[in-house]
């Protein structure tokens, strides 16, 4: 009898624990539904939580659905750059946009030191860079400014990275235009189009850029050398490289390119900060380009957010890489700003690049796996959302020339010319899908 009573008591205890566990699980419920094609292969998934709406990435704390058919790597959850971008910033520095009157005096009284102030006429901004008080962390310094100057726009001087992943192996392949199913271009294709690009340094003597109409400026922090030329050269040649250079010809060889370098060497790695990006953006906006290619990724930043809102007033189309962190809940910026069109990468099999981010901010997919690119000294295959972004940027620029389109109208136009992939309708992996529009030249 004692054994029976003990058994009953144990069952009662387990039942109570199960009820508690169920209640906890319901409070944080998450359901993942796999999607299959007709051959029974997993082509995607949808995840949902018990409550909360999906929103475009206007802040790094917003929730994202996870969804990922990752080409060749089922279940891949991260990538080589998966460290939290919010934690990457210039040590001991904060930046402020359009500070109030007497800010310099009051900030110095709090222990801050003004490093420099930059007036950006085309964006209508003044950016002040400050050294934080002694023995104060950057996050704490930012909170001090927000508390002492209500309504101020202040943030860390975040660092950004190229959205490319070094290739694991090379293989024989094709030109970028061939990859997208476009006809080969004549050297005049794109004449009259003005493109902007914020990226890395250029090898302006590279054979792929010989004869291209490129204006190049560097926005490095004083005392730092530009980073290696590989990434910037690859993106520039994809945009406007000349035909007939062993596969390194660009998508719009006749276009004019304004290329701003924001990357410099930091601890042996290419890194660019928010101030450099804003300076390059201001310069390019002043050149009245039709579209800006941003093959870069990093953290959300309040000063950058304001700068991109200001830039959008000029009706320029801004197109950015979705990022290569393999993350479904950490959006990359500037791609996740509302004013920017976000691009992910797919391979020839139309599966998403294994390291590409996913999230509600993704707008379109374009070829970005094993793309033949120009690099100093020759060419090589590279993968990443960096190399998908130019395909959408040039299509956006061509549309902007004809219709004065901005980022909002470009989404509508290209969504009608996209092949839906993954979950029907706009999803967190492919956005509206793979853009199948073709240029007129």
Backbone torsions as a table, in degrees:
resi	resn	phi	psi	omega
1	UNK	NA	-43.1	179.1
2	UNK	-59.9	-36.7	178.8
3	UNK	-64.8	-41.3	-179.4
4	UNK	-63.3	-43.3	179.2
5	UNK	-63.5	-39.4	178.4
6	UNK	-63.1	-40.8	179.7
7	UNK	-63.2	-43.5	179.5
8	UNK	-62.4	-43.1	179.5
9	UNK	-62.4	-40.5	179.3
10	UNK	-63.9	-42.2	179.5
11	UNK	-63.0	-40.5	179.6
12	UNK	-62.5	-42.2	179.3
13	UNK	-63.2	-44.5	179.4
14	UNK	-63.1	-38.9	179.0
15	UNK	-62.9	-43.6	178.6
16	UNK	-62.1	-43.2	178.4
17	UNK	-62.8	-39.0	179.6
18	UNK	-63.3	-40.8	179.0
19	UNK	-62.7	-43.2	177.5
20	UNK	-61.2	-45.0	-179.2
21	UNK	-62.2	-42.5	179.6
22	UNK	-63.1	-42.9	178.9
23	UNK	-60.3	-41.8	178.9
24	UNK	-66.2	-42.3	-179.6
25	UNK	-64.3	-37.7	179.9
26	UNK	-66.5	-33.7	179.7
27	UNK	-66.8	-27.2	-178.8
28	UNK	-126.6	39.5	-172.2
29	UNK	-66.1	143.6	177.6
30	UNK	-146.0	123.1	-178.3
31	UNK	-115.9	130.7	177.0
32	UNK	-112.8	124.2	179.8
33	UNK	-114.0	118.2	179.0
34	UNK	-79.0	145.1	177.2
35	UNK	-110.1	136.6	-177.3
36	UNK	-123.6	151.1	172.6
37	UNK	-91.5	-174.5	-175.7
38	UNK	-66.9	-19.4	178.5
39	UNK	-91.1	3.9	178.1
40	UNK	83.6	12.5	179.6
41	UNK	-89.0	142.7	177.3
42	UNK	-70.3	124.8	180.0
43	UNK	-117.1	1.8	179.1
44	UNK	165.1	-178.1	178.2
45	UNK	-156.5	159.2	174.9
46	UNK	-124.5	138.2	176.0
47	UNK	-124.0	142.2	178.6
48	UNK	-138.7	150.8	177.0
49	UNK	-110.8	170.9	-174.6
50	UNK	-62.0	-30.7	-179.8
51	UNK	-155.1	167.7	177.3
52	UNK	108.1	140.4	-179.6
53	UNK	-97.0	148.3	173.2
54	UNK	-74.6	134.8	178.7
55	UNK	-133.5	153.3	175.0
56	UNK	-67.2	151.3	-171.5
57	UNK	-69.9	82.3	172.7
58	UNK	-100.1	7.9	177.5
59	UNK	-169.0	142.6	-173.4
60	UNK	-72.2	-6.8	-178.9
61	UNK	-97.6	4.4	-179.6
62	UNK	-82.9	145.7	-175.4
63	UNK	-74.4	152.8	178.0
64	UNK	-132.9	140.5	170.4
65	UNK	-70.3	144.9	171.5
66	UNK	-92.9	136.5	178.6
67	UNK	-162.1	122.6	-175.5
68	UNK	-162.0	99.5	160.6
69	UNK	-83.3	101.6	-171.6
70	UNK	-100.9	114.7	-171.4
71	UNK	-51.5	112.5	174.6
72	UNK	82.1	-7.7	-176.6
73	UNK	-136.4	72.2	-179.5
74	UNK	-56.5	135.0	174.9
75	UNK	79.7	3.8	178.9
76	UNK	-59.2	131.0	-173.7
77	UNK	-115.1	-12.3	-176.8
78	UNK	-151.1	-178.3	-179.3
79	UNK	-147.0	-176.4	-176.7
80	UNK	-66.9	-19.1	-177.5
81	UNK	-113.7	33.0	-171.5
82	UNK	-80.5	0.5	177.5
83	UNK	-61.2	150.0	-176.0
84	UNK	-63.7	116.9	-178.0
85	UNK	-66.3	-22.6	178.6
86	UNK	-62.9	-23.3	-177.2
87	UNK	-92.9	4.3	-178.6
88	UNK	-107.7	108.7	180.0
89	UNK	-154.6	165.0	176.9
90	UNK	-62.6	125.5	-178.2
91	UNK	-63.4	134.6	174.1
92	UNK	73.6	16.5	-177.4
93	UNK	-127.5	143.4	167.3
94	UNK	-130.7	159.9	179.3
95	UNK	-128.9	150.4	-177.3
96	UNK	-133.1	140.3	177.4
97	UNK	-109.8	133.2	174.9
98	UNK	47.5	62.5	-177.2
99	UNK	-66.1	152.3	178.7
100	UNK	-70.8	170.0	178.4
101	UNK	-60.1	145.3	179.4
102	UNK	64.6	16.4	-178.3
103	UNK	-61.8	-45.0	-176.0
104	UNK	-58.9	-45.4	-179.8
105	UNK	-62.8	-47.2	-176.2
106	UNK	-69.6	-36.1	179.2
107	UNK	-67.3	-40.3	178.2
108	UNK	-64.3	-34.0	177.4
109	UNK	-65.2	-25.0	178.5
110	UNK	-87.8	-1.4	178.7
111	UNK	102.4	-0.5	176.9
112	UNK	-79.4	155.2	176.2
113	UNK	-126.2	127.7	179.8
114	UNK	-72.7	121.3	178.0
115	UNK	-89.4	-44.9	176.0
116	UNK	-168.2	163.6	175.9
117	UNK	-133.1	132.9	-177.2
118	UNK	-124.1	122.1	176.5
119	UNK	-93.0	126.2	-177.0
120	UNK	-114.6	92.3	-172.0
121	UNK	-63.1	-36.6	-177.1
122	UNK	-70.0	-27.6	178.9
123	UNK	-98.3	-8.9	-177.4
124	UNK	67.2	39.1	-176.6
125	UNK	-129.0	151.6	165.1
126	UNK	-124.3	123.0	-178.9
127	UNK	-106.0	123.8	177.0
128	UNK	-108.3	129.6	178.0
129	UNK	-105.5	129.2	-174.6
130	UNK	-125.0	148.2	168.5
131	UNK	-88.2	131.9	-176.9
132	UNK	-73.6	158.0	178.3
133	UNK	-60.4	157.0	179.9
134	UNK	-58.6	141.6	177.2
135	UNK	60.6	29.3	178.8
136	UNK	-123.0	131.4	177.6
137	UNK	-75.4	160.1	178.4
138	UNK	-61.0	-47.2	178.1
139	UNK	-59.6	-40.6	179.5
140	UNK	-67.1	-38.6	178.1
141	UNK	-62.7	-41.6	177.8
142	UNK	-61.4	-43.9	179.6
143	UNK	-64.3	-34.7	176.1
144	UNK	-61.3	-45.4	179.3
145	UNK	-62.9	-42.9	-179.5
146	UNK	-64.2	-36.9	-179.3
147	UNK	-73.5	-42.1	-175.2
148	UNK	-81.4	-23.4	-179.1
149	UNK	-126.7	79.8	-176.8
150	UNK	-53.7	133.1	179.3
151	UNK	86.3	-2.7	-177.9
152	UNK	-69.9	148.6	175.8
153	UNK	-102.7	104.0	-176.0
154	UNK	-136.1	146.9	179.1
155	UNK	-159.9	172.6	171.4
156	UNK	-67.7	159.6	173.5
157	UNK	-88.2	77.6	-171.7
158	UNK	-62.0	153.9	177.9
159	UNK	-101.7	148.5	-177.5
160	UNK	-129.1	159.6	-174.9
161	UNK	-134.1	155.9	172.5
162	UNK	-64.3	143.0	-179.5
163	UNK	-93.5	60.7	178.6
164	UNK	-131.8	151.8	176.0
165	UNK	-121.4	129.1	179.2
166	UNK	-56.3	139.8	-177.6
167	UNK	-69.4	140.8	176.7
168	UNK	-76.5	-31.9	-180.0
169	UNK	-158.2	161.8	178.3
170	UNK	-109.6	154.7	175.6
171	UNK	-148.7	162.1	177.0
172	UNK	-68.9	148.2	-175.1
173	UNK	-162.7	-142.1	-167.7
174	UNK	-143.5	174.3	176.4
175	UNK	-68.0	158.6	179.5
176	UNK	-60.3	-42.0	-180.0
177	UNK	-66.0	-37.8	177.6
178	UNK	-63.8	-40.0	179.6
179	UNK	-58.1	-38.1	-178.9
180	UNK	-85.4	-2.4	-178.0
181	UNK	78.6	22.0	179.4
182	UNK	-94.0	153.6	173.9
183	UNK	-67.8	155.7	177.4
184	UNK	-66.6	144.8	-172.8
185	UNK	-97.3	146.1	169.2
186	UNK	-82.5	158.7	-179.6
187	UNK	-57.2	-23.8	-178.1
188	UNK	-85.5	-5.9	-176.7
189	UNK	-62.4	122.1	-178.7
190	UNK	98.9	2.0	179.9
191	UNK	-60.0	132.1	-176.5
192	UNK	96.7	-11.2	178.3
193	UNK	-91.8	136.0	177.4
194	UNK	-115.5	117.8	-179.3
195	UNK	-107.4	144.6	171.0
196	UNK	-112.6	157.1	-178.9
197	UNK	-152.3	127.2	172.5
198	UNK	-114.1	117.1	-170.4
199	UNK	-162.1	-141.5	-179.2
200	UNK	-100.1	-173.9	179.8
201	UNK	-66.2	155.8	-179.4
202	UNK	-112.5	143.8	165.3
203	UNK	-90.2	86.5	-173.5
204	UNK	-67.9	-12.3	177.7
205	UNK	-92.5	0.8	-179.3
206	UNK	-61.3	140.9	-176.8
207	UNK	-58.8	-32.0	-179.1
208	UNK	-67.1	-23.0	-179.1
209	UNK	-103.3	-0.5	176.8
210	UNK	-64.8	121.3	-178.5
211	UNK	92.4	-8.6	177.4
212	UNK	-79.2	150.7	-178.6
213	UNK	-92.2	88.9	-174.0
214	UNK	-122.6	127.8	171.1
215	UNK	-110.5	124.6	-170.5
216	UNK	-122.6	132.7	174.0
217	UNK	-137.0	149.5	-179.0
218	UNK	-113.6	139.9	-177.8
219	UNK	-125.4	51.0	179.6
220	UNK	-77.6	155.4	172.7
221	UNK	-67.2	139.5	-177.0
222	UNK	-56.7	132.0	178.7
223	UNK	91.9	-5.0	178.6
224	UNK	-110.3	141.6	-179.8
225	UNK	-83.9	149.2	174.7
226	UNK	-59.0	148.5	176.5
227	UNK	-70.5	175.5	178.9
228	UNK	-55.6	152.2	-173.7
229	UNK	-82.6	-2.7	-167.8
230	UNK	-61.4	-53.3	-173.1
231	UNK	-68.4	-47.6	-179.7
232	UNK	-61.6	-41.5	178.7
233	UNK	-62.9	-41.8	-179.6
234	UNK	-62.1	-46.0	-178.0
235	UNK	-68.8	-42.8	179.3
236	UNK	-61.1	-43.2	179.7
237	UNK	-67.8	-34.3	174.8
238	UNK	-62.0	-36.4	-178.4
239	UNK	-76.1	-52.3	-170.2
240	UNK	-133.1	15.4	178.2
241	UNK	-58.6	150.5	-176.5
242	UNK	-82.6	143.5	-179.2
243	UNK	-64.3	159.1	171.9
244	UNK	82.7	19.4	-179.2
245	UNK	-112.3	63.0	176.1
246	UNK	53.2	42.8	175.4
247	UNK	88.2	1.9	-175.2
248	UNK	-95.8	11.5	-179.6
249	UNK	-63.4	150.9	-175.7
250	UNK	-91.1	178.4	-177.5
251	UNK	-80.6	-35.3	176.7
252	UNK	-133.2	77.0	-173.3
253	UNK	-63.3	-20.9	-179.1
254	UNK	-90.5	-4.2	-177.9
255	UNK	-75.7	158.9	174.4
256	UNK	-95.1	134.2	-176.4
257	UNK	-119.0	129.3	171.8
258	UNK	-108.4	108.1	-172.2
259	UNK	-108.7	119.1	177.5
260	UNK	-107.0	124.7	178.8
261	UNK	-92.0	122.4	175.8
262	UNK	-112.0	0.6	-173.5
263	UNK	-100.1	144.2	-179.9
264	UNK	-143.5	166.2	178.5
265	UNK	-77.6	126.1	176.0
266	UNK	-139.9	112.6	-178.3
267	UNK	56.4	37.5	176.8
268	UNK	79.4	4.0	-178.5
269	UNK	-123.8	150.5	175.4
270	UNK	-71.8	129.7	-178.3
271	UNK	-151.4	140.1	178.0
272	UNK	-131.6	145.7	-177.1
273	UNK	-105.0	171.9	-174.6
274	UNK	-62.9	-37.1	-179.2
275	UNK	-63.8	-43.9	177.5
276	UNK	-60.8	-39.5	179.7
277	UNK	-64.8	-43.6	-178.7
278	UNK	-66.2	-39.1	177.2
279	UNK	-62.3	-43.9	178.7
280	UNK	-64.8	-40.0	179.5
281	UNK	-62.6	-43.3	179.3
282	UNK	-61.0	-43.9	179.2
283	UNK	-62.2	-46.3	-175.7
284	UNK	-67.7	-39.4	176.8
285	UNK	-58.5	-38.5	178.8
286	UNK	-64.9	-20.6	178.5
287	UNK	-86.4	0.6	175.3
288	UNK	55.4	50.7	178.4
289	UNK	-75.8	164.1	179.1
290	UNK	-88.5	-30.8	179.9
291	UNK	-153.8	151.4	178.7
292	UNK	-121.1	127.7	176.6
293	UNK	-94.1	126.5	-177.6
294	UNK	-126.6	86.0	-179.7
295	UNK	-89.5	57.9	-174.1
296	UNK	-140.1	160.3	-177.4
297	UNK	-153.9	144.7	177.5
298	UNK	-173.0	-155.7	-173.2
299	UNK	-84.0	162.7	169.3
300	UNK	-66.6	145.6	-175.7
301	UNK	-150.5	127.4	-174.7
302	UNK	-65.4	-37.4	178.8
303	UNK	-67.8	-43.7	176.5
304	UNK	-62.2	-41.1	179.7
305	UNK	-56.8	-44.9	177.6
306	UNK	-63.8	-41.7	-179.4
307	UNK	-61.1	-41.5	-179.3
308	UNK	-72.4	-31.0	173.2
309	UNK	-64.6	-41.9	177.5
310	UNK	-64.2	-42.8	-179.9
311	UNK	-62.1	-37.0	-178.7
312	UNK	-63.6	-23.2	178.8
313	UNK	-64.7	-21.6	178.9
314	UNK	-82.6	-0.8	178.0
315	UNK	67.2	22.2	175.0
316	UNK	-82.0	146.2	176.6
317	UNK	-88.6	126.2	-180.0
318	UNK	-113.7	127.3	-173.7
319	UNK	-126.8	128.0	-173.8
320	UNK	-134.3	156.4	178.9
321	UNK	-72.4	140.9	-177.9
322	UNK	-71.4	-17.9	179.6
323	UNK	101.0	152.4	-174.5
324	UNK	-120.5	45.8	178.9
325	UNK	-97.5	-2.9	-176.9
326	UNK	63.4	28.5	-171.8
327	UNK	-105.7	139.9	175.0
328	UNK	-103.5	-8.1	-175.9
329	UNK	-129.6	12.0	179.7
330	UNK	-132.2	89.0	-176.9
331	UNK	-65.6	151.1	178.1
332	UNK	-99.1	142.8	179.2
333	UNK	-118.4	145.1	15.9
334	UNK	-84.1	-1.1	-175.7
335	UNK	-55.8	-34.9	-174.3
336	UNK	-84.7	-2.1	171.9
337	UNK	-68.5	144.4	-177.8
338	UNK	-59.1	-30.1	-175.4
339	UNK	-81.1	0.1	-173.4
340	UNK	-118.8	139.8	175.3
341	UNK	-86.9	125.7	-174.7
342	UNK	-101.5	134.1	-173.4
343	UNK	-123.6	129.6	172.8
344	UNK	-104.1	173.5	-174.3
345	UNK	-117.1	142.0	173.9
346	UNK	-129.9	161.0	177.1
347	UNK	-97.4	-174.2	179.3
348	UNK	-61.5	-26.3	179.2
349	UNK	-83.0	2.9	-179.2
350	UNK	64.0	20.3	170.8
351	UNK	-93.0	147.7	-176.3
352	UNK	-68.9	148.0	177.2
353	UNK	-57.1	136.9	-170.1
354	UNK	-62.4	-24.9	-178.4
355	UNK	-104.7	5.0	-175.9
356	UNK	-71.0	142.5	172.3
357	UNK	-68.2	160.4	170.1
358	UNK	-133.1	161.9	-178.8
359	UNK	157.4	169.7	-176.6
360	UNK	-64.4	-15.3	-178.2
361	UNK	-81.8	-11.9	-178.5
362	UNK	-66.6	130.6	-180.0
363	UNK	-104.6	-47.5	-174.1
364	UNK	-144.5	162.1	173.1
365	UNK	-115.2	149.2	177.7
366	UNK	-150.5	162.9	179.4
367	UNK	-57.9	130.8	-179.8
368	UNK	-155.5	14.0	179.9
369	UNK	-114.3	123.6	-179.2
370	UNK	54.1	58.9	177.4
371	UNK	-94.8	130.8	179.0
372	UNK	-74.3	120.8	-174.4
373	UNK	-128.0	157.3	173.5
374	UNK	-82.4	137.3	173.0
375	UNK	-138.0	158.0	179.0
376	UNK	-51.5	124.8	-179.9
377	UNK	92.6	-5.1	179.7
378	UNK	160.4	-128.6	-178.5
379	UNK	-154.7	162.6	176.2
380	UNK	-161.5	163.5	175.7
381	UNK	-81.1	136.2	177.4
382	UNK	-138.2	157.2	179.5
383	UNK	-129.8	150.6	176.3
384	UNK	148.4	161.7	178.8
385	UNK	-66.5	-19.4	173.7
386	UNK	-54.5	-40.5	-171.4
387	UNK	-90.4	-8.8	171.2
388	UNK	-83.8	-31.9	-173.9
389	UNK	-58.6	-42.0	-179.5
390	UNK	-59.0	-31.2	179.6
391	UNK	-60.6	-42.0	-179.5
392	UNK	-77.6	-35.5	-179.6
393	UNK	-61.2	-42.9	-177.6
394	UNK	-71.8	-36.7	176.6
395	UNK	-65.3	-39.6	177.9
396	UNK	-64.2	-41.3	180.0
397	UNK	-64.0	-42.7	178.4
398	UNK	-62.2	-39.8	178.0
399	UNK	-67.8	-39.2	-178.8
400	UNK	-65.3	-34.2	177.0
401	UNK	-61.4	-38.9	-175.6
402	UNK	-82.3	-38.4	-168.9
403	UNK	-124.8	6.2	-177.1
404	UNK	57.1	39.3	-176.0
405	UNK	-71.1	153.1	170.9
406	UNK	-118.3	-173.9	-174.6
407	UNK	-60.7	-36.3	-178.7
408	UNK	-67.2	-48.2	-178.4
409	UNK	-70.7	-29.3	177.1
410	UNK	-63.9	-40.0	178.0
411	UNK	-58.6	-44.1	-179.0
412	UNK	-64.8	-44.8	-177.5
413	UNK	-65.2	-49.1	-176.0
414	UNK	-74.5	-26.5	177.1
415	UNK	-61.3	-32.1	178.5
416	UNK	-75.9	-11.6	-178.4
417	UNK	-120.9	38.2	-178.2
418	UNK	-125.2	144.0	174.9
419	UNK	-89.0	119.1	-177.6
420	UNK	-67.0	128.7	178.4
421	UNK	-123.3	154.8	177.5
422	UNK	69.5	-140.8	-179.9
423	UNK	-62.4	134.2	-179.6
424	UNK	-54.7	137.3	-177.7
425	UNK	85.1	-175.0	179.0
426	UNK	-66.1	129.5	179.8
427	UNK	-131.0	177.4	-173.7
428	UNK	-83.5	-7.0	-179.3
429	UNK	-99.7	-50.7	-175.0
430	UNK	-108.7	-2.0	-174.6
431	UNK	64.1	-130.4	177.2
432	UNK	-77.1	-10.6	177.9
433	UNK	121.0	-172.5	179.6
434	UNK	-78.6	120.0	179.9
435	UNK	-70.2	123.7	-178.2
436	UNK	-110.7	5.8	175.1
437	UNK	-60.7	151.1	179.6
438	UNK	-126.7	147.4	177.8
439	UNK	-69.4	161.5	-178.7
440	UNK	-81.6	-4.9	179.6
441	UNK	-133.6	NA	NA
